Each structure stands twice: as C-alpha cells, then as structure tokens.
C-alpha cells in the first residue's frame, strides 16, 4: 500500500503528507568542550526516544562542534501514492481542524528571560513532545484526496498558523476564513505576548503577510501575535469536507488527539487571502 518515498526535514512534515517515517538521521551541533558529553547524551536520548515512538529506525547522523546547540532530524518516509496530502487541494466549503495549541515560540522566548510561568512552560514542552502520528492516522482513516473527505493538510511550524494557511490558500487558489476566538492556545500565551515576549520570526511573518490579510477590529494585537508566532513541533491543520468533519473529529478522539479544534473554513476568493474574524 505504502510505496512512494518522501524526504523531509522533520517527522511533522512526513505526517502532514499522510505518510509514515521509516528512517531518521540526527543532525547535531554542540559545544562539547564547554558543556560536556552528558548534556549532549540527554539531547540525543530524547530524540532517539521520539524516533522509536514513531516506529522509525535511527540510522546515524552528523555532528558538528558549534558554540550554539542545535539538534534536528532528517527523515525519510513512505506514502501511499493514492493518498498524499498536500497544501494545494483545499476546496471551498472545507472546514479547518487544528490538532495542537498555539504559542510555543512566545512561551519559549519568555522562558529564556525567566518570565514564563512553570505551568505554561510545561504545557508547551508536552505539546512539542507530542507526535502528530495519531492525527496522521486519523486523516488516513477518513481518506485523503480525490473524492475523499480530506482535501489538504499542512503542519504548522516556522511560518506560524497564518503563514502556513496563506501558503495553502495560494497553492489551492482559495481564501481562508479564520475564527480567531476558536483557536486553541497554550496557557498564559496572550499575556506573555502582551509583555513583549514575541519573536523576530513572528514580526517577519506579520510583515510578509500584511498585504494578504483582512483583520476584523475585534481581533486583538495579542491574538494576532499568537497567530503569527513561529511554532516548534506544531500541529496539523486539516481541510475536511463539512460532511466528513464528524468522522474526522471522531477518529481524532478515538486515537487520543487531545486538541481537535475547528478554527475556520475555506472560502471562494478572487485571490489568496486570509479573512481573520
């Protein structure tokens, strides 16, 4: 059934395409002389644990001595050629379901300056450590592409919720209507944004998207900051037909996906645009 190879930068990318990871390589940069092997060992152990949880095999990697620690994965997966999710298939009338809360960039920024409540930081870490595998399984069960009910999927990462939905709108030739009041948020994230814990990436996302957004006056500046916040290990945004929505929500619940928020819909538009209400 699964027969097409997909290369990706992360497990999340493979899941967003509807696939399953099969092999993973580590990429790590670390100041080994200054910080020691024990910390590096814990980083690699955490990555290996998540790779094992995904069912993939860790087959090696590359390490570089660097003053700033960095860690990532290069992933190869398998995808059913008849059920590939892309960001180019969204159809007018589709509902948008989001599977993780927003705000990891704001919260981790606040944590760097010791301004983040412990509960908020713990919630962000739990979210970032949660794989998108169950959500990907749910979309496979409902069915992807063609006459099936799942039409388009994207993961939410560095371009933030609004950036990735805009890319979907542009690739699909549609508009996106977002209900900002229905968004799932990590604890305290708007208060932390109001206190100035926003990232350069979030500001750049806002500048990039400024000509493609219609924002209602009821949407606060802090809520916009969350929607523009670059995410680490964000959830999936799934475009599903209105008739297929109940099955998708039921499958997500059955598979233990805690967040399954309906955050908007796909609408007809003469140009790709975000309508934020």
N, C-alpha and C positions, 0 to 999 in steps of 0.2 A: 504494500500500500504506500509506504513512505519511500520515495525513490529519487527525489531531487535534492542535490547538495546545496546548502546555504551557508555562506560565510558571514560572520557578524562580529561586532565589537563586544557584544555582551550577551548573556543569557536572555535578557529582556528583549533584544532585537529578534532572536530566534522565536521566542514565544509570541511576539507581535505578528510574526509572519504565519503563525499557526503551526509551527514546527516543533521538533524535539531536539535538544542538544545531544550530540554524540561524543565529541572530543573537545577538550579545552586545553589551552596553553596559558600559563601565567606570564604576565609582564610586570616586573617589579623594579622600582628604583628606590634605593635606600642608602642612607649614610652609615654604613656598617661600622666604621671606625668610631663614630660619635655616639651611636645609640645602641650598639651591641646586637648580638645574634638572637637573644631571647625575644625581643620585641618583633623582629622580623619573623621569627618562627611562629609567633602567635598570629600575625597577619596571614602568613601562608596557610596555617592550620584552619583559620576561619574561612578562607577561600576554598580550601580543599573540602571542608565540610559541606559547603553550599553546592559545590560541583557534584559531590556524592549524592546529595539530596535530589539534585536534578536528574540523576541517573546517567550522567555523562562520565567519561573517563578523562582524568587529568593525565596528559601525555608528555608534559615537560614545560619548557618556557625559557625566558631570557631574564637576566638580572643585570642591572647597571648600578654602579656606585654613584649616588647623586645626593646633594645636600638636602633636597626636599623629598620626603617619602611619597611614593606613588605606587598604586597597585591596580592592575586591571586584568581582563581576560580576553583572549582571542578565541572565538567559539565557532565550531563547525556543527551544523545540524542537518537533519533530514526533514523534508517537507513533502507531503502528498501533492503532486503536480496538479491534481484536480481540486485542491482546497488550499490555495495560497492566499493569505490575507495581505492586501497592500493598502496604502493610503489613497489609492486612486479610484476606489469603487463606490464611494458614498453616494447614496441616492436620496433625492428629495423625499421627505417624509420619514426617513430613518430617525430613530431615537439614539442618543449617545449615552452610553453607560460607562462610568468611570469606576475602576476597581481598587484604587488606593487613595488615601487622603493626600492633600497638597500641603507644601510648606517646608520640605526638608532643607532647602537652601537657606531660608530665613532662619530656621532653628539652628542649623549647624554654624551659621555665621554668628548668631547670638552666643552660642556655646564657646566659640573661640575667644569671646571677650567676657566670659563668665557672667553673662546676662540672661542665660536660659534656665528656666525652672527645670528641676530634675525630671519631673513627670513628663514635660514636653519633650525633653531630650530622649528619654527612654522610649516614648511613643514613636518618635522619629526613627530611632535605631531599630525598633521592632518592625516598622514598616519597610525600611530599607533592606532588612534581612529577610523579608518575605518574598519568596519566588512568585513569579507570575505563571508558574506551571498550571495550577488549578484553573485559572482564568482561561489559559490557552486550551486546556482540555474542554472547558465549557463551550468555547466557540466551535471547537471541532465537533462536539456532540450536536450542536444546533445546525451546523453546516455553513461552510464559507463559500461565497462567490456564486456566480451564475444565477439560477433561480432559487438558491437557498436564502436563508433569512439573514445571515451575517454578510454584510457587503464590504466593509472596510474596517481596518484596525490599525492603530498606531500606539506605540509606547510613549509615555510622557517623560522626557529626560531634559536635556540641556536647553532646548528651545521653549520649555515651560508649556503649560496647558494651552495657552493661546497660540504660541508659535507652532506647535505640532498640529493643532486644529486648523490653523491657517494653511499649513502645508497640505493638509488633507483637502481643504476647500479648493486650493489652487490645482491640485492634482486631479480632483474629481469634477471641477467645473461647477461648483455649488457654493452656497453660503452656509454659515453655521450660526445658529441662534443659541446663545448660552444663557441659562438661568443661573446667575451668579449666586442667588440665595440658596440654591440646592447643592452647592459644592461641598464635598466632604473636606474638612480642614483638620490639621493636626492641632493639638491643644495650644492655646495662647499665641497662635501664629500671627494673627492680626495685631495684637498688642505689641508683639516683638517687632513687626514691620513698622508700626507707628513710632516705636522708639529708635528707629533708624537702622535696624538690622536687615538691610536689603543689600543685594549683591550687585557688583558691576554687571554681571551677566543679565540680571533682571532688568537693569536700566537699559542695557543694549537691546534686549528683547523688545522693550517698550518703544524705543526709538525706531527699530526696524518695522514694527507693526503699526506705527502711528497713523499711517495713511490707509490702513485696511480695517479699521475698527470704527464701529458706531457704538458709543457707550452711553447708556441711559444716565441721567443725572442722579438717579437713586443709587448708583454703584459707587461705593466709597473708594478713596485713594488706596486705603489699606487692602481692601479686597482686590483691587487691580494689582497691587504689588504681589499678592499671593498667586494670582493667575499668571503673572509674568515671571514667577520665581523658577529658576532652573532647578530641576529635580534630579536627585540621585536615586536610582532604582525606583522610579515612579511606576504607576500602574498602567493598565491598558485602557485606552479609550476605544470603545467598540460601537460601531454603527450597525444597528439591527433594525429590521423592519418592525413596524408597530405591531403586526400580528405575531412576530417572533419574539417580541420583548418578554412576555410572560415565561416562555420556555427558557430563555437565556437567564432571567433572574432566578428561576427555579434551579437551573443547573449550577449557577454560581453558588447558591445557598447550599445545595447538596454537596458540593465539592469544598465547602468551608471557606469560600471567599467572603471575608467579613464586610468589605465595602463593595456595594453594588448600587451606586447612586446614578439615577437618571438626571443628567446635568444639562441636557439640551436636545436639539433636533437639527437635522439637515433641511435646508430650505432652498427654494429656487432663487437664483441671483444672477444678474447680468455679468457680474464679475465676482471673483472670490473675495468674500468679506465676512467679518466677524460682527455679529449683532449681539451686544452684551447687555443683558437686562437684569 
